[in-house]
């Protein structure tokens, strides 16, 4: 890294809390080095309390852009100038691009999720998905899956501040796509079991399973899974969550969040640099397996 830093090096950041576990800095800096691009990518621990000041600082320092993760994805739009159509529809931002002081928010999580499935040879088009979560990443996944042609999506979430947001997501999907979406209370375990039983794929799109909730899962026991079910957890640290361990014991095809991390990062990389990320190189040097 030292030999690459010059007086012209542009900064790209990652703002979230917690974030020290992230693989994104290594991934992006490897890609910059491979392509000879004069950028550096750093992670900053930022939560909602310091988010506005951080964005003001990025604007003032002419930072090229940044990634945004929990808990800032659904809040950061308030401090930006524009949103992409997808970010506006999802109500969340995970990528910011600074074009001469104009900050535009984008969302690449859904693209990353669908691209990772395709890369792994998993075809969910025309099939049913059950998913837990209603935050920024979950909403992006649901919207992109519906736009891409998933036939039916059953969404489960606890009755918290995000439940109303999920109601809007379901309404938008049903009105603007050919997908049928339904929202359920996560406390209704009978409904959760029934919907998983009729699904091709089950996805955890929440932070349950990573620190500080490591070892936890919304799935009560193995009876919720069956061998021909695809089970995905968007968490990648740890690479095998308690839920994925349970699914493997049943014989399910499983996938962690490394693929989504890679491909959502690749989409953001291209927004900042105008060049495609060298995916094969990144997979090799980072030993990414999902």
C-alpha positions as CSV (number, residue, x, y, z in Angstrom):
1,X,0.0,0.0,0.0
2,X,2.8,2.5,0.9
3,X,4.3,2.6,-2.6
4,X,0.8,3.3,-4.1
5,X,0.0,6.3,-2.0
6,X,0.7,9.6,-3.7
7,X,-0.3,13.2,-3.4
8,X,-3.0,12.5,-5.9
9,X,-4.5,9.4,-4.2
10,X,-8.2,9.6,-3.9
11,X,-10.0,8.3,-0.8
12,X,-13.0,5.9,-0.8
13,X,-14.5,5.0,2.6
14,X,-16.7,2.5,4.3
15,X,-18.9,3.8,7.1
16,X,-20.7,1.5,9.5
17,X,-20.7,0.3,13.1
18,X,-19.3,-2.2,13.9
19,X,-17.1,-2.5,10.9
20,X,-13.6,-3.7,11.9
21,X,-14.5,-7.2,10.7
22,X,-15.1,-6.1,7.1
23,X,-13.3,-7.7,4.2
24,X,-14.2,-4.8,1.9
25,X,-11.0,-2.7,2.5
26,X,-8.8,-5.6,1.4
27,X,-11.0,-6.4,-1.6
28,X,-11.1,-2.9,-3.0
29,X,-7.4,-2.1,-2.3
30,X,-6.4,-5.4,-4.1
31,X,-8.6,-4.4,-7.0
32,X,-7.1,-0.9,-7.2
33,X,-3.6,-2.3,-7.1
34,X,-4.3,-4.9,-9.8
35,X,-5.7,-2.2,-12.2
36,X,-3.1,0.4,-11.2
37,X,-5.8,2.9,-10.0
38,X,-4.7,5.7,-7.6
39,X,-7.4,5.1,-4.9
40,X,-7.3,4.0,-1.3
41,X,-10.2,2.4,0.6
42,X,-10.5,2.7,4.4
43,X,-13.1,1.7,7.0
44,X,-14.5,4.2,9.5
45,X,-16.6,3.3,12.5
46,X,-19.6,5.6,12.1
47,X,-23.1,5.3,13.5
48,X,-26.2,7.5,13.3
49,X,-24.9,9.9,15.9
50,X,-21.9,10.9,13.8
51,X,-23.2,10.2,10.3
52,X,-24.2,13.8,9.3
53,X,-20.8,15.2,10.3
54,X,-19.0,12.4,8.5
55,X,-20.9,13.1,5.2
56,X,-20.2,16.8,5.6
57,X,-16.5,15.9,6.1
58,X,-16.4,13.6,3.0
59,X,-18.0,16.4,0.9
60,X,-15.5,19.0,2.2
61,X,-12.5,16.7,1.6
62,X,-13.7,15.8,-1.9
63,X,-13.7,12.1,-1.0
64,X,-14.6,10.2,-4.2
65,X,-17.3,8.1,-2.5
66,X,-18.0,5.5,0.1
67,X,-19.9,2.3,1.0
68,X,-22.5,2.5,3.8
69,X,-23.6,-0.4,6.0
70,X,-25.6,-0.9,9.2
71,X,-26.9,1.1,11.0
72,X,-26.6,3.9,8.4
73,X,-28.2,2.6,5.2
74,X,-31.7,3.8,5.8
75,X,-30.7,7.2,7.3
76,X,-27.8,8.5,5.1
77,X,-30.2,9.6,2.3
78,X,-31.1,12.7,4.4
79,X,-27.6,14.1,3.8
80,X,-27.3,13.4,0.1
81,X,-28.2,15.4,-3.0
82,X,-29.7,12.7,-5.2
83,X,-30.7,9.0,-5.1
84,X,-30.7,6.4,-7.9
85,X,-34.1,5.0,-8.8
86,X,-33.3,1.7,-7.1
87,X,-32.1,3.5,-3.9
88,X,-35.3,5.6,-3.9
89,X,-37.5,2.5,-4.3
90,X,-35.6,0.6,-1.6
91,X,-35.4,3.5,0.8
92,X,-31.7,2.6,1.4
93,X,-28.2,3.5,0.3
94,X,-25.1,1.3,0.4
95,X,-22.9,3.3,-2.0
96,X,-22.3,7.0,-2.4
97,X,-20.6,8.6,-5.4
98,X,-19.2,12.2,-5.2
99,X,-19.3,13.9,-8.6
100,X,-17.7,17.3,-8.0
101,X,-19.5,17.9,-4.8
102,X,-22.8,16.3,-5.8
103,X,-23.5,13.2,-3.6
104,X,-25.6,10.5,-5.2
105,X,-26.8,7.5,-3.2
106,X,-27.0,4.0,-4.9
107,X,-28.0,0.6,-3.7
108,X,-26.0,-2.5,-5.0
109,X,-26.9,-5.1,-2.3
110,X,-29.7,-6.6,-4.4
111,X,-27.5,-6.8,-7.5
112,X,-24.8,-8.4,-5.4
113,X,-27.2,-11.0,-4.0
114,X,-28.6,-12.1,-7.3
115,X,-25.2,-12.1,-9.0
116,X,-23.7,-14.3,-6.3
117,X,-26.5,-16.8,-6.7
118,X,-26.0,-16.9,-10.5
119,X,-22.2,-17.2,-10.0
120,X,-22.8,-20.2,-7.7
121,X,-25.2,-21.8,-10.3
122,X,-28.3,-21.3,-8.2
123,X,-31.3,-20.2,-10.3
124,X,-34.2,-18.7,-8.4
125,X,-36.0,-17.1,-11.3
126,X,-39.7,-18.2,-11.4
127,X,-39.4,-19.7,-7.9
128,X,-40.4,-18.8,-4.3
129,X,-38.2,-17.2,-1.7
130,X,-38.8,-16.8,2.0
131,X,-36.6,-14.1,3.6
132,X,-36.2,-12.7,7.1
133,X,-35.4,-9.0,7.4
134,X,-36.7,-5.5,6.4
135,X,-33.6,-3.4,6.7
136,X,-31.6,-1.8,3.9
137,X,-29.9,-5.0,2.5
138,X,-33.1,-7.1,2.9
139,X,-35.2,-4.6,1.1
140,X,-32.7,-4.3,-1.8
141,X,-32.6,-8.1,-2.1
142,X,-36.4,-8.3,-2.1
143,X,-36.8,-5.6,-4.7
144,X,-34.1,-6.9,-7.0
145,X,-35.3,-10.5,-6.8
146,X,-38.8,-9.3,-7.7
147,X,-37.5,-7.2,-10.6
148,X,-35.4,-10.1,-11.9
149,X,-38.3,-12.5,-12.0
150,X,-38.6,-14.4,-8.7
151,X,-42.2,-15.5,-8.7
152,X,-43.1,-15.2,-5.0
153,X,-41.5,-13.7,-1.9
154,X,-42.6,-14.3,1.7
155,X,-41.1,-11.7,4.0
156,X,-40.8,-12.1,7.8
157,X,-39.8,-9.4,10.3
158,X,-40.3,-8.7,13.9
159,X,-42.9,-6.0,14.6
160,X,-40.3,-3.2,15.1
161,X,-39.8,0.1,13.3
162,X,-38.9,-1.7,10.1
163,X,-42.2,-3.5,9.9
164,X,-44.1,-0.5,8.4
165,X,-41.2,-0.2,5.9
166,X,-41.7,-3.8,4.9
167,X,-45.4,-3.1,4.3
168,X,-44.4,-0.5,1.8
169,X,-41.9,-2.8,0.1
170,X,-44.6,-5.5,-0.3
171,X,-47.0,-2.9,-1.8
172,X,-44.4,-1.7,-4.2
173,X,-43.4,-5.2,-5.3
174,X,-47.1,-6.2,-5.8
175,X,-47.9,-3.0,-7.8
176,X,-44.7,-2.6,-9.8
177,X,-43.5,-6.1,-10.6
178,X,-45.0,-9.5,-11.6
179,X,-43.9,-11.0,-8.2
180,X,-46.3,-11.8,-5.4
181,X,-45.0,-10.6,-2.0
182,X,-46.5,-11.2,1.4
183,X,-45.5,-9.9,4.8
184,X,-45.6,-12.0,8.0
185,X,-44.9,-11.4,11.7
186,X,-41.7,-13.3,12.6
187,X,-43.3,-14.3,15.9
188,X,-45.7,-16.5,13.9
189,X,-43.4,-19.6,13.7
190,X,-46.1,-21.8,12.2
191,X,-46.3,-19.4,9.3
192,X,-42.5,-19.3,9.0
193,X,-42.3,-23.1,8.9
194,X,-45.1,-23.3,6.3
195,X,-43.6,-20.7,4.0
196,X,-40.1,-22.2,4.2
197,X,-41.6,-25.7,3.3
198,X,-43.1,-24.3,0.1
199,X,-39.9,-22.3,-0.9
200,X,-37.0,-23.1,-3.1
201,X,-34.7,-20.7,-1.1
202,X,-34.6,-19.3,2.5
203,X,-32.5,-16.2,3.2
204,X,-31.5,-14.6,6.5
205,X,-31.0,-10.9,5.6
206,X,-30.5,-9.6,9.2
207,X,-27.5,-9.2,11.5
208,X,-28.6,-12.1,13.7
209,X,-25.7,-14.5,13.6
210,X,-22.9,-11.9,13.5
211,X,-21.3,-10.1,16.5
212,X,-22.8,-9.2,18.9
213,X,-25.4,-11.8,18.1
214,X,-23.0,-14.5,17.0
215,X,-24.3,-18.0,17.6
216,X,-28.0,-16.9,17.4
217,X,-30.6,-17.7,14.7
218,X,-34.3,-17.1,14.1
219,X,-34.7,-20.7,13.1
220,X,-35.9,-22.7,16.2
221,X,-34.8,-26.2,15.1
222,X,-33.8,-28.4,12.2
223,X,-37.4,-29.3,11.3
224,X,-37.7,-26.0,9.5
225,X,-35.3,-27.2,6.9
226,X,-35.3,-30.0,4.3
227,X,-32.4,-31.4,2.2
228,X,-33.5,-29.8,-1.1
229,X,-33.8,-26.3,0.3
230,X,-31.2,-23.6,-0.5
231,X,-30.3,-21.7,2.6
232,X,-28.4,-18.4,2.3
233,X,-27.1,-16.1,5.1
234,X,-25.9,-12.6,4.0
235,X,-23.5,-12.6,6.9
236,X,-19.9,-13.4,6.0
237,X,-18.2,-13.0,9.4
238,X,-18.4,-15.7,10.7
239,X,-18.4,-17.5,7.3
240,X,-20.5,-20.2,8.8
241,X,-23.3,-18.9,11.1
242,X,-25.3,-21.1,13.5
243,X,-28.1,-21.1,11.0
244,X,-25.9,-22.4,8.1
245,X,-24.4,-25.1,10.4
246,X,-28.0,-26.3,11.2
247,X,-28.8,-26.2,7.4
248,X,-25.7,-28.2,6.5
249,X,-26.6,-30.9,9.1
250,X,-29.9,-31.3,7.3
251,X,-28.2,-31.6,3.9
252,X,-29.2,-28.2,2.5
253,X,-27.2,-26.4,-0.2
254,X,-25.8,-23.4,1.8
255,X,-24.2,-20.1,0.9
256,X,-22.7,-17.3,3.1
257,X,-22.5,-13.6,2.4
258,X,-19.1,-13.5,0.8
259,X,-20.5,-13.7,-2.7
260,X,-22.9,-10.9,-2.1
261,X,-20.1,-8.9,-0.5
262,X,-18.0,-9.5,-3.6
263,X,-20.6,-8.6,-6.2
264,X,-22.2,-5.7,-4.5
265,X,-18.6,-4.3,-4.0
266,X,-17.9,-4.9,-7.7
267,X,-21.0,-2.8,-8.7
268,X,-19.9,0.0,-6.3
269,X,-16.3,-0.2,-7.6
270,X,-17.5,0.4,-11.2
271,X,-19.6,3.4,-10.1
272,X,-16.5,5.0,-8.5
273,X,-13.9,4.1,-11.1
274,X,-15.8,3.4,-14.4
275,X,-13.9,0.1,-14.6
276,X,-15.1,-3.4,-13.8
277,X,-13.6,-5.1,-10.8
278,X,-11.2,-8.0,-11.6
279,X,-13.5,-10.6,-10.0
280,X,-11.3,-13.7,-10.8
281,X,-8.2,-12.0,-9.3
282,X,-10.1,-11.0,-6.1
283,X,-11.5,-14.5,-5.6
284,X,-8.1,-16.0,-5.9
285,X,-6.1,-13.6,-3.7
286,X,-8.8,-13.5,-1.0
287,X,-9.7,-17.2,-1.2
288,X,-13.3,-16.3,-1.5
289,X,-15.5,-19.4,-1.2
290,X,-19.2,-19.3,-0.6
